[in-house]
């Protein structure tokens, strides 16, 4: 089976790097002209679903058990061409353009375990609170974290249709804090309560590593689920986070 990557640069920055920032190894599913992967951080605080469109000459689904995602990223980055065809053969990904060739060995099934989360179930959840955060605002939070460097939590709160991000730890009043408006037009239904949603600030650092204009934030206060979505025509990233217990 051939996997045709027409834009290697986009594939690396929008798919491989985001999943590398979550885990060192993972299972990439190749099916219906797309690559997808579900994986979680070591402490399971963040689960990522990543998807990228490819061209595939087979309708048979294939699971690529990748033992070292960063090594795969490095070898793709070395290639001169931005259009890359990988051949899946004998549980390896092979490349040969006449000038450069490599063989990336995959693991057998059952060695790598991924999250059991169902993306379809997440898609069916209702998210009564939805707003966008620009990459600029994400950077403001990152800069603010250098001041509140002993705080490991981000509290998302709502006042007068504005959304605030507070880097703090409310269990310790002696820790310096930083707060900024991250969205100024968040419409919330009158019947919907909007409690503060604390999450690990590490989530924001992970998302900041992706190039994007805006990230869509979906919140289900009842279940304590926060879904960050970054998507364009050829890819989508969904970061699923559970609110911390206060």
N, C-alpha and C positions, 0 to 999 in steps of 0.2 A: 504494500500500500504506500502511495506517495502522499506526503503532506506538503502542500504548496503554501509558503508564507510569502505573500506579495510585498509586504512592508515589514521587513525584519526589525527596523528601528521601533515601529509602533508595537510590534509583538513583544519586544523586550521591555519597553517602558510601560505598556498598558496591561501586560499579562504576566510575564516572567518576573519582573522586579517586584510587583505588588505581592505575588505569592511567596517570593523569597523573603520579603519583609515579615511574613507570618511564620514560616517554617522552613527548615532546611530540605525536607523531602516531602513529596506529595504524589497523589494519584491524579494524573491528567486523563480525562475521558475525551476521546476523539469520536464524534458522532454528528451526523447531519451538518457537515461543513462548519463545525465549530469545535474548539477546544474548551473544556471547562474543568474547573477544579474547586473542590471544597476542602478547606483545611482550617486548622485552629492554632492559636498561639499555645505555647507550652502550658500555660495556666488556664487555657480555655476561656480567657476573658474576651477574646475577639475571634469570631468565626468569619471567614471570608469565602464568598462565592465569586469566582472570576470566570469570565467567558470571553472568548476572542474568536472572530470569524476566520476560517481557513478554507482552502479548497482541498477536497479529498476525493480520490478516485475509487472509493469503496463505500458501500452502504453498511458494512459490518462494523459495529462499535468496537473500539479498541481501548483498553486501559493501559496507560503508560505509567508504570511504577517507578518514578524518578527518585533515585537515591540521593542525588546532590543537585539541587536546582541551581545553585550559584555556579557550579561548574558548567552546567548547560548554558547558563547566561553568558559566561565568559567565552565559551567556544563560539557561540553565535556572534558575539561582538567582534571577534577576530576576523570573521569573513568579510571580504570586500563588497560583495554584492548585497543589495538590499532586497533582492528577490531570491528566496532560498527554497529548494526542494529537498525534503528529507524523506528517505526511504525507510519504512518500518519493515525489518526483516530479522527473523530469528531473535526476537526480543531485544533488538538493538535499533537505534536510530542512526542511519548511515548517511553520509554526505560525501559527494565526489563531483566537483565541477571541472575536473581535468587538471586543475592547478593545486587545489587543496582538498584534502579528504579527512574525515574523522569518523569514529565509531563510538557512540555513546551507549554504554551498556545499561540496561534496565534490570530491575529486580523482578523476581517471580511474584505472582499474586499472593496475598496473605501476609506479606512481611511488613508492609506499610499499612497502618490503620488510619482512616480518616474519620471526621465527625459523622454521626448518624443523622444529622439535621436534614430535614426535608425542605428544600427551597420552595417547592410547591405549597407547602403549609405556610411558610413565611409569606408568600405572595398573597395568600388568602386572608391574612390577618388585616384587621381594620386599623388604620393609623389616623386617628382624628386630629393629630397635630403634625403639620407638615410645613417646613420652611427650608430656605436655601442658605448656605454659608459660602461666601466667596473664598478663593484661595488667599486673597489678601487678609481676610479676617482670621483665617487659620494661621497665617504667618504672625499676625498680631498676638494671638494666643501663645504661639511658640516663643516670641520675644518676651511676653509677659511672664512666661514660666521661668525665665532666667532670674527674675526678681523673686517670684514665689517658688524658689527652687526646692524648698522642703515639702511642698504640697504635691500630693500624687493624684489628686482628684479634680475633675471638672464638674461643677454643678451647673446644669442648664436650668435657668429659671425664666419666668414670664411675668412681665409687668406692663400694663397698658399696651398690649399687642407688640411689645418689644421683647426680644429674646436676649438674655444675658448669659455670658459664660464667665464663671468665677472659678479661678484656680485656687483651691483652698483645701483644708481638711477641717471640717467643722467639729471634729472630735478633739481638736487641739487648738484652742484659741490663741496660743502663743506663736503660731506659724503665720508668716507674712502671706498676704493674699493679693490677688490681682483680678479685677473684674472689668469686662468691656462688653458693649453691645455687639452681638454677632448677627442680628437681623432686626430691622426696624419695622417690618410690616408682616407680622405673623398673625393671621386671622384664626381665632379659636372660638368655636361655637360656645354660646352662653351656657349651654347645658353641660359643657365639658370642663371638668376640673383640670387644672394644669399644675400639678405639684412639681417641686424641684426634682430634677433627674440627675443624680450623681453617677458619673462613670469614671473609669480610670483615665487619667490624662494621657497615658501611654497610647490610647486609641487615637488621639489627635495627632500624636507624633507619627504613628504609622500612616495615617491618611495623608499627612503633610508630605510624605515621600512620593506621592503620585502627582503627576502633572494634570491639572484640570482648572476650569474656570470657576465652576460652582459645584458643591456637593449638596445633594438633596437629603434632608434629615427628616425621617419619619418616626414618630413616637407613639407608642401605645402605653399610656400611663397605667392602665389597669394591669397589664401583664409586665410592665417594667422593661419593655423591649425598645431599643433604639436601633434604627436601621439607617445607615449612611449609604447613599447610592451615588455612584459616578458612572455615567454612561454616555456613549456616543454611538454612531452608526455601527461601528465594527467591534465594539467591546462594551462590557458592563462589569462593574465591581460592586458588590454588596457586602458591607461590613455589618455583621449582626452583633449587637452588644447588649448584655443584660445590665440594667441599672443596679448600682450597689445598694445593699441594705443599710439603712441609716439608723 
